[in-house]
Amino acid sequence: MGVVNFDYEVVTTIPPHRLFKAFLLDGDNLIPKVIPGAFKSFETLQGDGGAGTIKLITFGDNSPFKFAKHRVDEVDEANFVYKYSVIEGDALGDELESISYVVKVTPGPDGGSVVKTSSSYHTKTDHHSITEEKIKEGKEKAKGVFHAVEAHLHANPHEYN
């Protein structure tokens, strides 16, 4: 088994507590509202949202993927850290065993936030063809979801306070 790691960050004017609540704690409810059609459903299969929770995400008809199962690994609300792993689904393909993510929201300029995401792609063998281009494509999709949530929070300043 091999591991390929990638990191990226996004800066926003949304304060950390609002962004963490909306994007990470309530994303299952908010994201389908702000990007209709991208996701069919988010379903909790077991757990209460904390560590050990298993979620089934069913993607929309225009997605190249049908579903993914996520496992919540850690939720640290005090420090705005959310860790989760993709443990099953067609997005893993034949080559990946799982993908682990660590998302940390820290205070940013002018009362906003910096969102730092680290991802670890766990391959089934030591030989892999995970390219930076494939990872960049996934990052861009994730940033699109993030920016949709960000726009919603700007348009609705009284939500998630």
Phi, psi and omega per residue, in radians:
M1 nan 2.374 3.084
G2 -2.017 2.933 3.111
V3 -2.358 2.312 3.061
V4 -2.065 2.187 -3.070
N5 -1.939 2.477 3.062
F6 -2.472 2.541 3.115
D7 -2.265 2.618 2.984
Y8 -2.730 2.855 3.102
E9 -2.458 2.718 3.135
V10 -2.315 2.396 3.102
V11 -1.862 2.397 -3.124
T12 -2.454 2.823 3.093
T13 -1.552 -0.026 3.124
I14 -1.370 2.289 3.124
P15 -1.089 2.631 -3.069
P16 -0.937 -0.801 -3.075
H17 -1.106 -0.688 3.126
R18 -1.182 -0.795 -3.109
L19 -1.121 -0.766 3.139
F20 -1.075 -0.799 3.123
K21 -1.053 -0.860 -3.035
A22 -1.269 -0.924 -2.984
F23 -1.352 -0.679 -3.030
L24 -1.818 -0.787 -3.094
L25 -1.395 -0.607 -3.115
D26 -2.054 0.304 -3.115
G27 -1.011 -0.586 3.137
D28 -1.040 -0.568 3.119
N29 -1.575 -0.725 -3.025
L30 -1.341 -0.755 -3.030
I31 -1.035 -0.787 3.097
P32 -1.078 -0.455 3.107
K33 -1.294 -0.682 -3.059
V34 -1.537 -0.290 3.064
I35 -2.310 1.241 -3.110
P36 -1.055 2.396 3.100
G37 1.592 -0.352 3.137
A38 -1.279 -0.553 3.139
F39 -2.281 2.409 3.045
K40 -1.455 -0.735 -3.109
S41 -2.856 2.741 2.949
F42 -2.144 2.126 -3.076
E43 -2.259 2.244 3.059
T44 -1.450 2.063 -3.132
L45 -1.527 -0.582 3.060
Q46 -2.741 2.624 3.083
G47 1.730 3.115 -3.065
D48 -2.051 0.278 -3.111
G49 1.782 -0.318 3.126
G50 -1.510 -2.941 -3.132
A51 -0.938 2.378 -3.129
G52 1.643 -0.198 3.123
T53 -1.144 2.406 3.078
I54 -1.990 2.244 -3.128
K55 -2.130 2.464 3.045
L56 -1.846 2.095 3.094
I57 -1.865 2.154 3.084
T58 -1.868 2.130 -3.073
F59 -1.420 2.809 3.130
G60 -1.242 2.951 -3.067
D61 -1.078 -0.469 -3.109
N62 -1.512 -0.048 3.140
S63 -1.399 2.570 3.051
P64 -1.284 -0.172 -3.123
F65 -2.002 2.675 -3.141
K66 -1.663 -0.804 -3.067
F67 -2.714 2.875 3.008
A68 -2.584 2.522 2.988
K69 -1.862 2.255 3.106
H70 -1.920 2.519 2.983
R71 -2.038 2.223 3.057
V72 -1.368 2.152 -3.104
D73 -1.701 -0.552 3.128
E74 -2.864 2.449 3.008
V75 -2.254 1.990 3.126
D76 -2.048 1.557 -3.078
E77 -1.159 -0.555 -3.114
A78 -1.163 -0.602 -3.111
N79 -1.912 0.138 3.104
F80 0.967 0.875 3.113
V81 -2.099 2.305 3.131
Y82 -2.325 2.146 3.132
K83 -2.069 2.343 3.096
Y84 -2.632 2.867 -3.139
S85 -2.337 2.460 2.947
V86 -1.489 2.039 -3.020
I87 -1.945 -0.175 -3.126
E88 -2.822 2.700 3.057
G89 2.304 2.812 -3.080
D90 -1.217 -0.284 3.071
A91 -1.159 -0.378 3.112
L92 -1.326 -0.411 3.128
G93 1.107 -2.794 -3.117
D94 -1.491 -0.269 -2.966
E95 -1.716 -0.466 -3.037
L96 -1.767 2.408 3.025
E97 -1.459 -0.761 -3.136
S98 -2.905 2.952 3.023
I99 -2.310 2.222 3.120
S100 -1.903 2.438 -3.136
Y101 -2.204 2.492 2.961
V102 -2.173 2.089 3.123
V103 -1.994 2.149 3.133
K104 -2.188 2.219 3.116
V105 -1.830 2.142 -3.141
T106 -2.145 2.762 3.089
P107 -1.043 2.434 -3.139
G108 -2.109 -2.935 -3.124
P109 -1.138 2.540 3.030
D110 0.953 0.648 3.093
G111 1.429 0.056 3.139
G112 -1.526 -2.704 -3.065
S113 -2.390 2.745 2.921
V114 -2.073 2.168 3.136
V115 -1.829 2.009 3.139
K116 -1.872 2.197 -3.141
T117 -2.113 2.236 3.037
S118 -1.998 2.313 3.122
S119 -2.199 2.472 3.109
S120 -2.179 2.060 -3.139
Y121 -1.677 1.931 -3.093
H122 -1.615 1.911 -3.096
T123 -1.507 2.739 -3.128
K124 -1.299 -0.418 3.110
T125 -2.316 3.017 3.088
D126 -1.296 -0.379 3.119
H127 -1.655 2.223 -3.090
H128 -2.548 2.811 3.109
S129 -2.110 0.509 3.081
I130 -1.220 2.010 -3.099
T131 -1.850 2.751 3.098
E132 -1.080 -0.535 3.114
E133 -1.108 -0.764 3.102
K134 -1.112 -0.733 3.132
I135 -1.150 -0.733 3.137
K136 -1.061 -0.694 3.110
E137 -1.054 -0.772 3.100
G138 -1.144 -0.704 3.103
K139 -1.059 -0.751 -3.120
E140 -1.104 -0.677 3.077
K141 -1.131 -0.750 3.121
A142 -1.108 -0.710 3.105
K143 -1.122 -0.612 3.085
G144 -1.076 -0.735 3.087
V145 -1.126 -0.802 3.133
F146 -0.997 -0.829 -3.098
H147 -1.182 -0.515 3.059
A148 -1.169 -0.724 3.083
V149 -1.143 -0.763 3.122
E150 -1.018 -0.801 3.131
A151 -1.092 -0.697 3.108
H152 -1.086 -0.740 -3.136
L153 -1.173 -0.628 3.059
H154 -1.141 -0.701 -3.131
A155 -1.292 -0.347 -3.106
N156 -2.268 1.271 -2.992
P157 -1.147 -0.234 -3.117
H158 -1.655 -0.073 3.115
E159 -1.494 2.548 3.052
Y160 1.073 0.659 3.091
N161 -1.594 nan nan
